[in-house]
Amino acid sequence: MLAGAGHRLYSAPTQRDDAATAGEEIRRRLAEGDTDRALRALLQLNDNLLAERGLVRGILGLAEPASTQHQVWDAALAGLVAWRLREEGLPAPEWVSDPSRYLRTPATLEVDPADPTPPTSEVPDEFAERGVLVWRDTFASV
């Protein structure tokens, strides 16, 4: 079927989930109203990307996630993949630069209403460019 559609299937030496899988988990959690678990899925993608090096890291960001149905989360996925691939000197896939992955008005993920909005200096550049205001420390592994 894949060959007939002009595609090929390749495997990667990893058992970690990719951005498309994380995007689906985030969409499902947001549909349930569970922003805490949605954030956990985004953080797991961050950990997955950090755990891999070189081309394998790039592969985890290659497949475009379907929309989460929440533009700020779609932009956050793109920002995270762009950030972590840039750190490895890898090119970002086209989907991370799609205009739909940028917010017109900066916004937070709205996980915890008590969490103050971070100043731009505390936001990773790839998130800030897309209008997603999230603390850099959010992605520090513990």
C-alpha positions as CSV (number, residue, x, y, z in Angstrom):
1,M,0.0,0.0,0.0
2,L,2.7,2.4,0.9
3,A,4.7,1.9,-2.3
4,G,1.5,2.3,-4.3
5,A,1.0,5.7,-2.6
6,G,4.6,6.7,-3.4
7,H,5.8,6.3,0.2
8,R,8.3,4.1,2.0
9,L,8.4,2.9,5.6
10,Y,11.6,3.2,7.6
11,S,12.4,2.3,11.2
12,A,14.5,4.2,13.7
13,P,16.6,2.8,16.5
14,T,14.4,4.2,19.3
15,Q,11.4,3.2,21.3
16,R,10.5,6.8,22.1
17,D,7.3,8.4,20.8
18,D,7.5,11.1,18.2
19,A,5.9,14.5,17.9
20,A,2.9,13.1,16.0
21,T,2.1,10.7,18.8
22,A,2.6,13.4,21.5
23,G,0.2,15.7,19.5
24,E,-2.5,13.0,19.5
25,E,-2.1,12.5,23.3
26,I,-2.3,16.3,23.8
27,R,-5.4,16.5,21.6
28,R,-7.1,13.7,23.6
29,R,-6.2,15.2,27.0
30,L,-7.4,18.6,26.0
31,A,-10.7,17.2,24.7
32,E,-11.1,15.7,28.2
33,G,-10.3,19.1,29.7
34,D,-7.1,17.7,31.3
35,T,-4.5,20.4,30.7
36,D,-2.2,18.9,33.3
37,R,-1.9,15.7,31.4
38,A,-1.7,17.6,28.1
39,L,1.3,19.4,29.6
40,R,2.8,16.1,30.8
41,A,2.6,14.8,27.2
42,L,4.4,17.9,25.9
43,L,7.1,17.4,28.6
44,Q,7.4,13.7,27.7
45,L,8.1,14.8,24.1
46,N,10.7,17.1,25.4
47,D,12.3,14.3,27.4
48,N,12.1,12.0,24.3
49,L,13.9,14.6,22.1
50,L,16.6,15.2,24.7
51,A,17.2,11.5,25.2
52,E,18.2,11.1,21.5
53,R,21.1,12.5,19.6
54,G,21.6,13.4,15.9
55,L,19.4,12.0,13.2
56,V,17.3,10.0,15.6
57,R,16.3,13.2,17.4
58,G,15.4,14.6,14.0
59,I,13.3,11.6,13.2
60,L,11.2,12.1,16.4
61,G,10.3,15.6,15.1
62,L,9.8,14.7,11.4
63,A,6.1,13.6,11.2
64,E,3.7,16.5,11.5
65,P,1.3,16.2,14.4
66,A,-2.4,16.6,13.6
67,S,-4.0,19.6,15.1
68,T,-4.7,19.4,18.8
69,Q,-7.7,21.7,18.0
70,H,-6.0,24.4,20.2
71,Q,-3.7,26.8,18.3
72,V,-1.5,27.6,21.3
73,W,-0.8,23.9,21.8
74,D,-0.1,23.4,18.1
75,A,2.3,26.3,18.2
76,A,3.9,24.8,21.4
77,L,4.6,21.5,19.6
78,A,6.2,23.3,16.8
79,G,8.3,25.5,19.1
80,L,9.5,22.5,21.1
81,V,10.5,20.5,18.1
82,A,12.3,23.6,16.5
83,W,14.1,24.3,19.8
84,R,15.4,20.8,20.4
85,L,16.4,20.1,16.8
86,R,18.2,23.4,16.6
87,E,20.2,22.4,19.7
88,E,21.5,19.4,17.8
89,G,22.2,21.5,14.7
90,L,19.5,19.7,12.8
91,P,17.2,21.3,10.2
92,A,13.6,21.7,11.3
93,P,10.9,19.9,9.3
94,E,8.6,22.2,7.2
95,W,5.6,21.8,9.5
96,V,7.2,23.7,12.4
97,S,7.2,26.9,10.2
98,D,3.7,26.5,8.9
99,P,1.8,29.8,9.6
100,S,-0.9,27.9,11.5
101,R,1.8,27.1,14.1
102,Y,2.2,30.8,15.0
103,L,-0.1,32.9,17.2
104,R,-1.2,36.4,16.3
105,T,-1.5,37.3,20.0
106,P,1.0,35.8,22.5
107,A,-0.6,33.3,24.9
108,T,0.2,30.9,27.7
109,L,-0.8,27.2,27.8
110,E,-3.3,28.1,30.6
111,V,-2.5,25.0,32.7
112,D,-2.3,26.7,36.1
113,P,-4.1,30.1,36.4
114,A,-1.8,31.0,39.4
115,D,1.3,30.6,37.2
116,P,2.4,34.1,36.2
117,T,3.1,34.9,32.5
118,P,6.8,34.7,31.9
119,P,8.7,37.6,30.5
120,T,10.1,37.0,27.0
121,S,13.6,36.7,28.4
122,E,12.5,33.5,30.2
123,V,10.8,32.0,27.2
124,P,12.8,29.8,24.7
125,D,13.3,31.7,21.5
126,E,11.4,29.1,19.4
127,F,8.4,29.5,21.6
128,A,8.5,33.3,21.8
129,E,8.7,33.5,17.9
130,R,5.5,31.5,17.8
131,G,3.8,33.6,20.5
132,V,3.8,30.8,23.1
133,L,4.6,32.2,26.5
134,V,6.0,29.3,28.6
135,W,8.8,29.3,31.2
136,R,12.1,27.8,30.0
137,D,12.3,26.1,33.4
138,T,9.1,24.1,32.5
139,F,11.3,22.0,30.3
140,A,14.2,21.4,32.7
141,S,14.4,17.7,33.4
142,V,14.1,16.7,37.1
